[in-house]
Amino acid sequence: MLLLARGELSQQDLGGDLCIDKSNVARLCAKMVDAGHVTQRPSDTDGRSRIVCLTAKGEHVARQVESASAARFSALLRGLPEKTRPSVLTALQHLLASVEALPIPVMPQERRDR
């Protein structure tokens, strides 16, 4: 979903955005390559860095997940009393803003690598 939203990213950026260490992001990317969902290539500017990009198959899967998620949340909202929907949406927007304002935690593995 992150690659769909932002386009190609380095493994380091993916790990930072997902708050997972570099060994886990490398393992996740390898599984996604095996599934045909992403490709990887060396960075043009840093040969040690790997750039991850969705394939057509990966983009299709991501769009399916995005659509299913939107349908699920719409159904959830429809399940609430109509009068409360605006206040629930407002509360969720505040919650999202708070989450986005949180600092990105440094993973224990990253502390050892520095």
C-alpha positions in Angstrom: 0.0 0.0 0.0 2.9 2.3 0.8 4.4 1.7 -2.6 1.1 2.3 -4.3 0.7 5.6 -2.5 4.3 6.9 -2.9 5.8 5.1 -5.8 9.2 3.4 -5.7 11.1 3.6 -2.4 14.4 2.4 -1.0 14.4 -0.5 1.4 15.6 1.9 4.0 12.7 4.3 3.4 10.2 1.4 3.5 11.7 0.2 6.8 11.5 3.6 8.3 7.9 4.2 7.2 6.8 0.7 8.4 8.9 0.9 11.6 10.7 -2.4 10.9 14.4 -3.1 10.9 16.4 -3.6 7.8 16.6 -7.4 8.0 12.8 -7.7 8.3 12.3 -5.3 5.4 14.8 -7.2 3.3 13.0 -10.5 4.1 9.6 -8.9 3.3 10.9 -7.5 0.0 12.3 -10.9 -1.0 8.9 -12.5 -0.4 7.2 -9.9 -2.4 9.7 -10.4 -5.3 9.1 -14.1 -5.1 5.3 -13.4 -5.3 5.9 -11.2 -8.3 4.5 -8.1 -6.5 7.7 -6.0 -6.6 11.0 -5.6 -8.3 14.2 -4.5 -6.8 17.2 -2.7 -8.3 20.3 -1.0 -7.0 20.0 2.7 -6.4 21.4 5.0 -9.1 23.0 7.1 -6.4 24.0 4.6 -3.8 25.0 1.1 -4.9 24.4 -0.3 -1.4 20.8 0.8 -1.4 18.0 -1.2 -3.1 15.0 0.5 -4.8 11.7 -1.3 -4.5 9.0 -0.8 -7.1 5.5 -2.4 -7.6 5.0 -4.6 -10.6 1.8 -4.5 -12.6 0.7 -7.6 -10.6 1.6 -5.9 -7.3 -0.2 -2.7 -8.2 -3.3 -4.8 -9.1 -3.2 -6.6 -5.7 -2.6 -3.3 -3.9 -5.6 -1.7 -5.6 -7.8 -4.8 -4.7 -6.7 -4.4 -1.1 -7.4 -0.7 -1.2 -10.9 -1.3 -2.6 -11.7 -4.0 -0.1 -10.5 -1.8 2.7 -12.6 1.1 1.6 -15.7 -1.1 1.3 -15.1 -2.5 4.8 -14.8 0.9 6.3 -17.9 2.1 4.5 -19.8 -0.8 5.8 -18.5 -0.1 9.3 -19.6 3.5 9.0 -23.0 2.5 7.7 -23.4 0.3 10.8 -23.3 3.3 13.1 -26.4 5.4 13.8 -26.6 8.1 11.2 -26.6 10.9 13.9 -23.2 9.8 15.3 -21.4 9.4 12.0 -20.1 13.0 11.7 -18.7 13.0 15.3 -17.1 9.5 14.7 -15.5 10.8 11.5 -14.2 13.9 13.3 -12.8 11.8 16.1 -11.1 9.5 13.6 -9.5 12.5 11.8 -8.2 13.8 15.1 -6.8 10.3 16.0 -5.1 10.0 12.6 -3.6 13.5 12.9 -2.2 12.5 16.4 -0.8 9.3 15.0 0.9 11.1 12.1 2.4 13.6 14.6 4.1 10.9 16.7 7.8 10.6 16.2 9.0 7.5 14.4 10.3 5.1 17.0 13.9 3.9 16.6 13.9 0.1 16.5 16.4 -1.7 18.9 18.3 -3.2 15.9 18.8 0.3 14.4 20.3 1.5 17.6 22.9 -1.2 17.4 23.7 -0.4 13.8 24.4 3.2 14.5 
